[in-house]
Amino acid sequence: MAIPVRLEETARGEDDRRSSPSAARNRQDILDALRPRLPATGAVLEIASGTGEHAVHFAQALPGLRFAPTERDPEGLASCVAWRRHAGIANLAEPRALDVERDPWPAGPFDAVLAINFLHIAPWSACVAFLEGASRVLRDGGVCCVYGAMFRSGREPEPSNLAFDERLRECDPGLGVRHLDAVLDAARPLRLVEVVDMPNNNVLVVLRRPASGVSD
């Protein structure tokens, strides 16, 4: 899997911490949406943690959950490590390197798996690997929350998402804003719980792993 394309410049501090303008803008909105949809206690695996700022923000706000960040990009992983060291939060695990297509996943089971702005900047094979991996490591009843831009059947595509999709495909034809129907098809046996409308034409897709023995 190639390292996902970078869509924004991140500022670097005195250490390896990087600051993402988009993370600063959306982290509270995402937290507000996640809070009622995550369990009060348990373990959360974050895929493609980027700079690590989301994990720090969520762990500070949700002390009953233990967050485990992962990142494929070496610079991003170093930023995640530096942010954890700087924040000194007990419920934030040591970040680990993870290529969802090649590396062994943490064994779990996890109560939740989280991915923010990942599906559109990774090849479709990595999107499928992410969804398959999430279904493996989630406990029965665990949730998978996916945030980002998506096209949805029965809705006129937003001009900003069309422009974003074009920009992504100019960077790499294998990237692009994903269609929700394709994501749901690849996510089986995870089941759709809800699609939450978010600011700036993004969505939070909430999936759940059914109990063992429960079929569609």
CYANA upper distance limits for C-alpha pairs under 8 A (distance plus 0.5 A):
  1 MET  CA     99 ASP  CA      7.68
  1 MET  CA    101 GLU  CA      7.19
  1 MET  CA    102 ARG  CA      8.35
  1 MET  CA    123 PRO  CA      7.97
  1 MET  CA    126 ALA  CA      7.43
  2 ALA  CA    122 ALA  CA      8.32
  3 ILE  CA     72 ARG  CA      7.35
  3 ILE  CA     73 ASP  CA      6.57
  3 ILE  CA    122 ALA  CA      8.23
  4 PRO  CA    121 ILE  CA      5.72
  4 PRO  CA    122 ALA  CA      5.74
  4 PRO  CA    123 PRO  CA      8.50
  5 VAL  CA    121 ILE  CA      6.40
  5 VAL  CA    122 ALA  CA      8.17
  5 VAL  CA    171 CYS  CA      7.91
  6 ARG  CA    121 ILE  CA      8.44
  8 GLU  CA     20 SER  CA      8.20
  8 GLU  CA     21 PRO  CA      8.48
  9 GLU  CA     20 SER  CA      7.87
 10 THR  CA     18 ARG  CA      6.27
 10 THR  CA     19 SER  CA      5.79
 10 THR  CA     20 SER  CA      5.50
 10 THR  CA     21 PRO  CA      7.72
 11 ALA  CA     18 ARG  CA      5.86
 11 ALA  CA     19 SER  CA      5.57
 11 ALA  CA     20 SER  CA      7.40
 12 ARG  CA     16 ASP  CA      7.13
 12 ARG  CA     17 ARG  CA      6.39
 12 ARG  CA     18 ARG  CA      4.97
 12 ARG  CA     19 SER  CA      6.93
 13 GLY  CA     17 ARG  CA      6.21
 13 GLY  CA     18 ARG  CA      6.87
 13 GLY  CA     19 SER  CA      8.44
 15 ASP  CA     82 ALA  CA      7.46
 16 ASP  CA     75 GLU  CA      8.38
 16 ASP  CA     78 ALA  CA      6.45
 16 ASP  CA     79 SER  CA      5.53
 16 ASP  CA     82 ALA  CA      6.18
 17 ARG  CA     51 THR  CA      7.68
 17 ARG  CA     78 ALA  CA      7.87
 17 ARG  CA     79 SER  CA      4.82
 17 ARG  CA     80 CYS  CA      7.61
 17 ARG  CA     82 ALA  CA      5.81
 17 ARG  CA     83 TRP  CA      6.23
 18 ARG  CA     51 THR  CA      6.14
 18 ARG  CA     76 GLY  CA      8.32
 18 ARG  CA     79 SER  CA      6.12
 19 SER  CA     23 ALA  CA      8.33
 19 SER  CA     24 ALA  CA      8.43
 19 SER  CA     51 THR  CA      7.13
 19 SER  CA     53 GLU  CA      7.93
 20 SER  CA     24 ALA  CA      6.86
 20 SER  CA     51 THR  CA      7.34
 20 SER  CA     53 GLU  CA      8.36
 21 PRO  CA     25 ARG  CA      6.85
 22 SER  CA     26 ASN  CA      6.61
 23 ALA  CA     27 ARG  CA      5.92
 23 ALA  CA     53 GLU  CA      7.30
 23 ALA  CA     54 HIS  CA      7.12
 26 ASN  CA     30 ILE  CA      6.60
 27 ARG  CA     31 LEU  CA      6.55
 27 ARG  CA     54 HIS  CA      6.48
 27 ARG  CA     57 HIS  CA      7.68
 28 GLN  CA     32 ASP  CA      6.57
 29 ASP  CA     33 ALA  CA      6.87
 29 ASP  CA    198 MET  CA      8.13
 29 ASP  CA    199 PRO  CA      8.29
 30 ILE  CA     34 LEU  CA      6.55
 30 ILE  CA    147 TYR  CA      8.47
 31 LEU  CA     35 ARG  CA      6.37
 31 LEU  CA     58 PHE  CA      6.91
 32 ASP  CA     36 PRO  CA      8.17
 33 ALA  CA     37 ARG  CA      7.67
 33 ALA  CA    196 VAL  CA      8.37
 33 ALA  CA    204 LEU  CA      8.28
 34 LEU  CA     38 LEU  CA      6.41
 35 ARG  CA     62 LEU  CA      8.37
 38 LEU  CA    112 ALA  CA      7.60
 38 LEU  CA    143 VAL  CA      7.92
 39 PRO  CA     65 LEU  CA      8.38
 39 PRO  CA    111 ASP  CA      7.88
 40 ALA  CA     62 LEU  CA      8.30
 40 ALA  CA     64 GLY  CA      6.34
 40 ALA  CA     65 LEU  CA      7.20
 41 THR  CA     64 GLY  CA      5.04
 41 THR  CA     65 LEU  CA      5.30
 41 THR  CA     66 ARG  CA      8.32
 42 GLY  CA     64 GLY  CA      7.39
 42 GLY  CA     65 LEU  CA      5.48
 42 GLY  CA     66 ARG  CA      6.76
 42 GLY  CA    110 PHE  CA      7.81
 42 GLY  CA    111 ASP  CA      6.20
 43 ALA  CA     65 LEU  CA      6.14
 43 ALA  CA     66 ARG  CA      5.25
 43 ALA  CA     67 PHE  CA      6.54
 43 ALA  CA     68 ALA  CA      7.98
 43 ALA  CA    110 PHE  CA      5.70
 43 ALA  CA    111 ASP  CA      5.85
 43 ALA  CA    112 ALA  CA      7.13
 44 VAL  CA     65 LEU  CA      7.31
 44 VAL  CA     66 ARG  CA      6.52
 44 VAL  CA     67 PHE  CA      5.30
 44 VAL  CA     68 ALA  CA      6.56
 44 VAL  CA    110 PHE  CA      6.37
 44 VAL  CA    111 ASP  CA      6.45
 44 VAL  CA    112 ALA  CA      5.21
 44 VAL  CA    113 VAL  CA      6.08
 44 VAL  CA    114 LEU  CA      7.61
 45 LEU  CA     67 PHE  CA      6.55
 45 LEU  CA     68 ALA  CA      5.33
 45 LEU  CA     69 PRO  CA      6.72
 45 LEU  CA     70 THR  CA      8.19
 45 LEU  CA    110 PHE  CA      7.15
 45 LEU  CA    112 ALA  CA      6.86
 45 LEU  CA    113 VAL  CA      5.22
 45 LEU  CA    114 LEU  CA      6.65
 46 GLU  CA     55 ALA  CA      8.13
 46 GLU  CA     67 PHE  CA      7.58
 46 GLU  CA     68 ALA  CA      6.47
 46 GLU  CA     69 PRO  CA      5.34
 46 GLU  CA     70 THR  CA      6.54
 46 GLU  CA    113 VAL  CA      6.29
 46 GLU  CA    114 LEU  CA      5.14
 46 GLU  CA    115 ALA  CA      6.36
 47 ILE  CA     69 PRO  CA      7.06
 47 ILE  CA     70 THR  CA      5.80
 47 ILE  CA     71 GLU  CA      7.06
 47 ILE  CA     98 LEU  CA      8.44
 47 ILE  CA    113 VAL  CA      7.91
 47 ILE  CA    114 LEU  CA      6.65
 47 ILE  CA    115 ALA  CA      5.64
 47 ILE  CA    116 ILE  CA      8.30
 48 ALA  CA     69 PRO  CA      8.13
 48 ALA  CA     70 THR  CA      6.20
 48 ALA  CA     71 GLU  CA      5.07
 48 ALA  CA     72 ARG  CA      7.08
 48 ALA  CA    115 ALA  CA      7.02
 48 ALA  CA    116 ILE  CA      7.90
 48 ALA  CA    118 PHE  CA      7.02
 49 SER  CA     53 GLU  CA      8.44
 49 SER  CA     54 HIS  CA      7.77
 49 SER  CA     55 ALA  CA      7.62
 49 SER  CA     69 PRO  CA      6.25
 49 SER  CA     70 THR  CA      6.15
 49 SER  CA     71 GLU  CA      5.92
 49 SER  CA     76 GLY  CA      8.19
 49 SER  CA     80 CYS  CA      7.87
 49 SER  CA    115 ALA  CA      8.04
 49 SER  CA    116 ILE  CA      8.00
 50 GLY  CA     71 GLU  CA      6.89
 50 GLY  CA     73 ASP  CA      8.47
 50 GLY  CA     76 GLY  CA      5.79
 50 GLY  CA     77 LEU  CA      7.87
 50 GLY  CA     79 SER  CA      8.48
 50 GLY  CA     80 CYS  CA      7.84
 51 THR  CA     76 GLY  CA      5.66
 51 THR  CA     77 LEU  CA      7.79
 51 THR  CA     79 SER  CA      5.77
 51 THR  CA     80 CYS  CA      6.00
 52 GLY  CA     56 VAL  CA      7.01
 52 GLY  CA     69 PRO  CA      7.77
 52 GLY  CA     76 GLY  CA      7.99
 52 GLY  CA     77 LEU  CA      8.32
 52 GLY  CA     79 SER  CA      6.84
 52 GLY  CA     80 CYS  CA      4.64
 52 GLY  CA     81 VAL  CA      8.22
 52 GLY  CA     83 TRP  CA      6.84
 52 GLY  CA     84 ARG  CA      8.27
 53 GLU  CA     57 HIS  CA      6.67
 53 GLU  CA     80 CYS  CA      7.88
 53 GLU  CA     83 TRP  CA      7.47
 54 HIS  CA     58 PHE  CA      6.55
 55 ALA  CA     59 ALA  CA      6.43
 55 ALA  CA     67 PHE  CA      7.20
 55 ALA  CA     69 PRO  CA      7.13
 55 ALA  CA     92 LEU  CA      8.00
 56 VAL  CA     60 GLN  CA      6.61
 56 VAL  CA     83 TRP  CA      7.67
 56 VAL  CA     84 ARG  CA      7.37
 56 VAL  CA     87 ALA  CA      7.55
 56 VAL  CA     89 ILE  CA      8.26
 56 VAL  CA     92 LEU  CA      7.71
 57 HIS  CA     61 ALA  CA      6.88
 58 PHE  CA     62 LEU  CA      6.40
 59 ALA  CA     63 PRO  CA      6.38
 59 ALA  CA     65 LEU  CA      7.45
 59 ALA  CA     66 ARG  CA      7.51
 59 ALA  CA     67 PHE  CA      6.84
 59 ALA  CA     89 ILE  CA      7.83
 59 ALA  CA     91 ASN  CA      6.79
 59 ALA  CA     92 LEU  CA      6.72
 60 GLN  CA     89 ILE  CA      7.52
 63 PRO  CA     91 ASN  CA      6.98
 64 GLY  CA     91 ASN  CA      8.33
 65 LEU  CA     91 ASN  CA      7.20
 66 ARG  CA     91 ASN  CA      5.05
 66 ARG  CA     92 LEU  CA      6.31
 66 ARG  CA     93 ALA  CA      7.55
 67 PHE  CA     91 ASN  CA      6.79
 67 PHE  CA     92 LEU  CA      5.49
 67 PHE  CA     93 ALA  CA      6.54
 68 ALA  CA     92 LEU  CA      6.78
 68 ALA  CA     93 ALA  CA      5.46
 68 ALA  CA     94 GLU  CA      7.45
 68 ALA  CA     95 PRO  CA      6.86
 69 PRO  CA     80 CYS  CA      8.01
 69 PRO  CA     92 LEU  CA      8.38
 69 PRO  CA     93 ALA  CA      7.49
 69 PRO  CA     94 GLU  CA      7.81
 69 PRO  CA     95 PRO  CA      5.31
 69 PRO  CA     96 ARG  CA      7.18
 70 THR  CA     77 LEU  CA      7.76
 70 THR  CA     95 PRO  CA      5.87
 70 THR  CA     96 ARG  CA      5.43
 70 THR  CA     97 ALA  CA      6.10
 70 THR  CA     98 LEU  CA      6.23
 71 GLU  CA     76 GLY  CA      6.90
 71 GLU  CA     77 LEU  CA      5.79
 71 GLU  CA     95 PRO  CA      8.02
 71 GLU  CA     96 ARG  CA      7.12
 71 GLU  CA     97 ALA  CA      5.71
 71 GLU  CA     98 LEU  CA      6.06
 71 GLU  CA     99 ASP  CA      7.94
 72 ARG  CA     76 GLY  CA      7.96
 72 ARG  CA     77 LEU  CA      7.48
 72 ARG  CA     97 ALA  CA      6.05
 72 ARG  CA     98 LEU  CA      5.67
 72 ARG  CA     99 ASP  CA      5.73
 73 ASP  CA     77 LEU  CA      6.60
 73 ASP  CA     97 ALA  CA      8.43
 74 PRO  CA     78 ALA  CA      6.66
 74 PRO  CA     97 ALA  CA      8.29
 75 GLU  CA     79 SER  CA      6.77
 76 GLY  CA     80 CYS  CA      6.75
 77 LEU  CA     81 VAL  CA      6.75
 77 LEU  CA     95 PRO  CA      7.42
 77 LEU  CA     96 ARG  CA      7.70
 77 LEU  CA     97 ALA  CA      7.20
 78 ALA  CA     82 ALA  CA      6.65
 79 SER  CA     83 TRP  CA      6.55
 80 CYS  CA     84 ARG  CA      6.71
 80 CYS  CA     95 PRO  CA      6.81
 81 VAL  CA     85 ARG  CA      6.76
 81 VAL  CA     94 GLU  CA      7.31
 81 VAL  CA     95 PRO  CA      6.44
 82 ALA  CA     86 HIS  CA      6.56
 83 TRP  CA     87 ALA  CA      6.48
 84 ARG  CA     88 GLY  CA      6.48
 84 ARG  CA     89 ILE  CA      7.44
 84 ARG  CA     92 LEU  CA      7.41
 84 ARG  CA     94 GLU  CA      7.89
 98 LEU  CA    103 ASP  CA      6.32
 98 LEU  CA    104 PRO  CA      8.18
 98 LEU  CA    105 TRP  CA      7.69
 99 ASP  CA    103 ASP  CA      5.80
100 VAL  CA    104 PRO  CA      8.38
100 VAL  CA    105 TRP  CA      7.80
100 VAL  CA    126 ALA  CA      6.95
100 VAL  CA    129 ALA  CA      6.52
100 VAL  CA    130 PHE  CA      6.35
100 VAL  CA    133 GLY  CA      7.98
101 GLU  CA    125 SER  CA      8.26
101 GLU  CA    126 ALA  CA      6.41
101 GLU  CA    129 ALA  CA      6.14
101 GLU  CA    130 PHE  CA      8.14
105 TRP  CA    133 GLY  CA      7.81
105 TRP  CA    137 VAL  CA      8.44
106 PRO  CA    137 VAL  CA      8.06
107 ALA  CA    137 VAL  CA      6.69
108 GLY  CA    137 VAL  CA      5.75
108 GLY  CA    138 LEU  CA      7.46
108 GLY  CA    139 ARG  CA      8.33
109 PRO  CA    137 VAL  CA      5.53
109 PRO  CA    138 LEU  CA      5.74
109 PRO  CA    139 ARG  CA      5.58
110 PHE  CA    137 VAL  CA      6.52
110 PHE  CA    138 LEU  CA      5.31
110 PHE  CA    139 ARG  CA      6.23
110 PHE  CA    142 GLY  CA      7.54
111 ASP  CA    138 LEU  CA      6.48
111 ASP  CA    139 ARG  CA      6.39
111 ASP  CA    141 GLY  CA      8.30
111 ASP  CA    142 GLY  CA      5.20
111 ASP  CA    143 VAL  CA      7.08
112 ALA  CA    138 LEU  CA      6.96
112 ALA  CA    142 GLY  CA      5.89
112 ALA  CA    143 VAL  CA      5.25
112 ALA  CA    144 CYS  CA      6.06
112 ALA  CA    145 CYS  CA      8.01
113 VAL  CA    134 ALA  CA      6.81
113 VAL  CA    138 LEU  CA      7.65
113 VAL  CA    143 VAL  CA      6.97
113 VAL  CA    144 CYS  CA      5.17
113 VAL  CA    145 CYS  CA      6.82
114 LEU  CA    144 CYS  CA      6.35
114 LEU  CA    145 CYS  CA      5.43
114 LEU  CA    146 VAL  CA      6.52
115 ALA  CA    145 CYS  CA      6.97
115 ALA  CA    146 VAL  CA      5.49
115 ALA  CA    147 TYR  CA      6.84
116 ILE  CA    146 VAL  CA      6.49
116 ILE  CA    147 TYR  CA      5.24
116 ILE  CA    148 GLY  CA      6.79
117 ASN  CA    121 ILE  CA      7.83
117 ASN  CA    146 VAL  CA      8.35
117 ASN  CA    147 TYR  CA      6.37
117 ASN  CA    148 GLY  CA      5.31
117 ASN  CA    149 ALA  CA      8.16
118 PHE  CA    122 ALA  CA      6.82
118 PHE  CA    147 TYR  CA      8.46
118 PHE  CA    148 GLY  CA      7.94
119 LEU  CA    123 PRO  CA      8.27
119 LEU  CA    124 TRP  CA      8.12
119 LEU  CA    127 CYS  CA      6.11
119 LEU  CA    148 GLY  CA      8.12
119 LEU  CA    177 VAL  CA      8.17
119 LEU  CA    178 ARG  CA      7.54
120 HIS  CA    148 GLY  CA      8.31
120 HIS  CA    149 ALA  CA      8.16
120 HIS  CA    168 LEU  CA      8.29
120 HIS  CA    175 LEU  CA      6.27
120 HIS  CA    176 GLY  CA      5.42
120 HIS  CA    177 VAL  CA      5.50
120 HIS  CA    178 ARG  CA      6.70
121 ILE  CA    168 LEU  CA      7.96
121 ILE  CA    175 LEU  CA      6.25
121 ILE  CA    176 GLY  CA      7.38
122 ALA  CA    126 ALA  CA      6.55
122 ALA  CA    127 CYS  CA      7.14
122 ALA  CA    174 GLY  CA      8.43
122 ALA  CA    175 LEU  CA      6.61
123 PRO  CA    127 CYS  CA      7.07
123 PRO  CA    174 GLY  CA      5.93
123 PRO  CA    175 LEU  CA      6.05
124 TRP  CA    128 VAL  CA      6.77
124 TRP  CA    174 GLY  CA      7.38
124 TRP  CA    175 LEU  CA      7.72
125 SER  CA    129 ALA  CA      6.67
126 ALA  CA    130 PHE  CA      6.50
127 CYS  CA    131 LEU  CA      6.87
128 VAL  CA    132 GLU  CA      6.61
128 VAL  CA    186 ALA  CA      6.45
128 VAL  CA    187 ALA  CA      7.93
129 ALA  CA    133 GLY  CA      6.39
130 PHE  CA    134 ALA  CA      6.56
131 LEU  CA    135 SER  CA      6.81
131 LEU  CA    186 ALA  CA      7.34
131 LEU  CA    187 ALA  CA      5.72
132 GLU  CA    136 ARG  CA      6.96
132 GLU  CA    186 ALA  CA      8.30
132 GLU  CA    187 ALA  CA      7.18
132 GLU  CA    188 ARG  CA      8.45
133 GLY  CA    137 VAL  CA      6.86
134 ALA  CA    138 LEU  CA      6.46
134 ALA  CA    144 CYS  CA      7.42
135 SER  CA    187 ALA  CA      8.22
135 SER  CA    188 ARG  CA      8.47
135 SER  CA    189 PRO  CA      7.57
135 SER  CA    190 LEU  CA      6.85
135 SER  CA    209 ARG  CA      6.95
138 LEU  CA    142 GLY  CA      5.85
138 LEU  CA    143 VAL  CA      7.75
138 LEU  CA    144 CYS  CA      8.50
138 LEU  CA    209 ARG  CA      7.29
139 ARG  CA    209 ARG  CA      7.71
140 ASP  CA    209 ARG  CA      6.09
140 ASP  CA    210 PRO  CA      6.24
140 ASP  CA    211 ALA  CA      5.19
140 ASP  CA    212 SER  CA      7.11
141 GLY  CA    208 ARG  CA      6.50
141 GLY  CA    209 ARG  CA      5.61
141 GLY  CA    210 PRO  CA      5.92
141 GLY  CA    211 ALA  CA      6.37
142 GLY  CA    208 ARG  CA      6.17
142 GLY  CA    209 ARG  CA      6.01
142 GLY  CA    210 PRO  CA      8.42
143 VAL  CA    206 VAL  CA      7.20
143 VAL  CA    207 LEU  CA      5.98
143 VAL  CA    208 ARG  CA      4.86
143 VAL  CA    209 ARG  CA      6.87
144 CYS  CA    206 VAL  CA      6.36
144 CYS  CA    207 LEU  CA      5.46
144 CYS  CA    208 ARG  CA      6.57
144 CYS  CA    209 ARG  CA      8.43
145 CYS  CA    204 LEU  CA      7.06
145 CYS  CA    205 VAL  CA      6.15
145 CYS  CA    206 VAL  CA      5.16
145 CYS  CA    207 LEU  CA      6.81
146 VAL  CA    204 LEU  CA      6.07
146 VAL  CA    205 VAL  CA      5.58
146 VAL  CA    206 VAL  CA      7.10
147 TYR  CA    202 ASN  CA      7.56
147 TYR  CA    203 VAL  CA      6.23
147 TYR  CA    204 LEU  CA      4.94
147 TYR  CA    205 VAL  CA      6.86
148 GLY  CA    202 ASN  CA      5.55
148 GLY  CA    203 VAL  CA      6.13
148 GLY  CA    204 LEU  CA      7.25
149 ALA  CA    161 ASN  CA      7.28
149 ALA  CA    177 VAL  CA      6.64
149 ALA  CA    178 ARG  CA      8.03
149 ALA  CA    201 ASN  CA      6.98
149 ALA  CA    202 ASN  CA      4.90
149 ALA  CA    203 VAL  CA      6.63
150 MET  CA    161 ASN  CA      8.22
150 MET  CA    177 VAL  CA      6.00
150 MET  CA    178 ARG  CA      5.70
150 MET  CA    179 HIS  CA      6.06
150 MET  CA    180 LEU  CA      6.52
150 MET  CA    202 ASN  CA      7.36
150 MET  CA    203 VAL  CA      7.48
151 PHE  CA    155 ARG  CA      8.32
151 PHE  CA    157 PRO  CA      6.70
151 PHE  CA    161 ASN  CA      8.40
151 PHE  CA    177 VAL  CA      7.31
151 PHE  CA    178 ARG  CA      6.69
151 PHE  CA    179 HIS  CA      5.12
151 PHE  CA    180 LEU  CA      6.53
152 ARG  CA    156 GLU  CA      8.48
152 ARG  CA    157 PRO  CA      8.01
152 ARG  CA    179 HIS  CA      6.51
152 ARG  CA    180 LEU  CA      6.02
152 ARG  CA    181 ASP  CA      7.72
153 SER  CA    179 HIS  CA      8.40
153 SER  CA    180 LEU  CA      8.11
153 SER  CA    181 ASP  CA      7.86
157 PRO  CA    161 ASN  CA      7.28
157 PRO  CA    162 LEU  CA      7.11
158 GLU  CA    162 LEU  CA      6.83
158 GLU  CA    201 ASN  CA      7.64
159 PRO  CA    163 ALA  CA      6.68
160 SER  CA    164 PHE  CA      6.57
160 SER  CA    201 ASN  CA      8.27
161 ASN  CA    165 ASP  CA      6.47
161 ASN  CA    177 VAL  CA      7.76
161 ASN  CA    201 ASN  CA      7.77
162 LEU  CA    166 GLU  CA      6.75
163 ALA  CA    167 ARG  CA      6.72
164 PHE  CA    168 LEU  CA      6.72
164 PHE  CA    176 GLY  CA      8.31
164 PHE  CA    177 VAL  CA      7.90
165 ASP  CA    169 ARG  CA      6.74
165 ASP  CA    176 GLY  CA      5.36
165 ASP  CA    177 VAL  CA      5.64
166 GLU  CA    170 GLU  CA      6.69
166 GLU  CA    176 GLY  CA      7.87
167 ARG  CA    171 CYS  CA      7.05
168 LEU  CA    172 ASP  CA      6.81
168 LEU  CA    173 PRO  CA      7.99
168 LEU  CA    175 LEU  CA      6.29
168 LEU  CA    176 GLY  CA      5.75
168 LEU  CA    177 VAL  CA      8.35
169 ARG  CA    173 PRO  CA      4.86
169 ARG  CA    174 GLY  CA      7.22
169 ARG  CA    175 LEU  CA      6.06
169 ARG  CA    176 GLY  CA      6.21
171 CYS  CA    175 LEU  CA      8.30
178 ARG  CA    182 ALA  CA      7.80
178 ARG  CA    183 VAL  CA      7.66
179 HIS  CA    183 VAL  CA      6.95
180 LEU  CA    184 LEU  CA      6.64
181 ASP  CA    185 ASP  CA      6.66
182 ALA  CA    186 ALA  CA      6.72
183 VAL  CA    187 ALA  CA      6.52
184 LEU  CA    188 ARG  CA      7.28
184 LEU  CA    191 ARG  CA      8.31
184 LEU  CA    192 LEU  CA      7.72
187 ALA  CA    191 ARG  CA      8.07
189 PRO  CA    209 ARG  CA      7.40
189 PRO  CA    210 PRO  CA      8.14
190 LEU  CA    207 LEU  CA      6.37
190 LEU  CA    208 ARG  CA      5.83
190 LEU  CA    209 ARG  CA      5.23
190 LEU  CA    210 PRO  CA      7.28
191 ARG  CA    207 LEU  CA      5.72
191 ARG  CA    208 ARG  CA      5.67
191 ARG  CA    209 ARG  CA      6.88
191 ARG  CA    210 PRO  CA      7.60
192 LEU  CA    205 VAL  CA      8.11
192 LEU  CA    206 VAL  CA      6.70
192 LEU  CA    207 LEU  CA      5.02
192 LEU  CA    208 ARG  CA      6.97
193 VAL  CA    205 VAL  CA      8.35
193 VAL  CA    206 VAL  CA      5.91
193 VAL  CA    207 LEU  CA      5.80
193 VAL  CA    208 ARG  CA      7.00
194 GLU  CA    205 VAL  CA      6.71
194 GLU  CA    206 VAL  CA      5.91
194 GLU  CA    207 LEU  CA      7.83
195 VAL  CA    203 VAL  CA      6.99
195 VAL  CA    204 LEU  CA      6.26
195 VAL  CA    205 VAL  CA      5.14
195 VAL  CA    206 VAL  CA      6.78
196 VAL  CA    203 VAL  CA      5.95
196 VAL  CA    204 LEU  CA      5.46
196 VAL  CA    205 VAL  CA      6.88
196 VAL  CA    206 VAL  CA      8.43
197 ASP  CA    201 ASN  CA      7.85
197 ASP  CA    202 ASN  CA      6.98
197 ASP  CA    203 VAL  CA      5.26
197 ASP  CA    204 LEU  CA      7.13
198 MET  CA    202 ASN  CA      5.49
198 MET  CA    203 VAL  CA      5.47
198 MET  CA    204 LEU  CA      7.28
199 PRO  CA    203 VAL  CA      8.44
210 PRO  CA    214 VAL  CA      6.76
210 PRO  CA    215 SER  CA      8.46
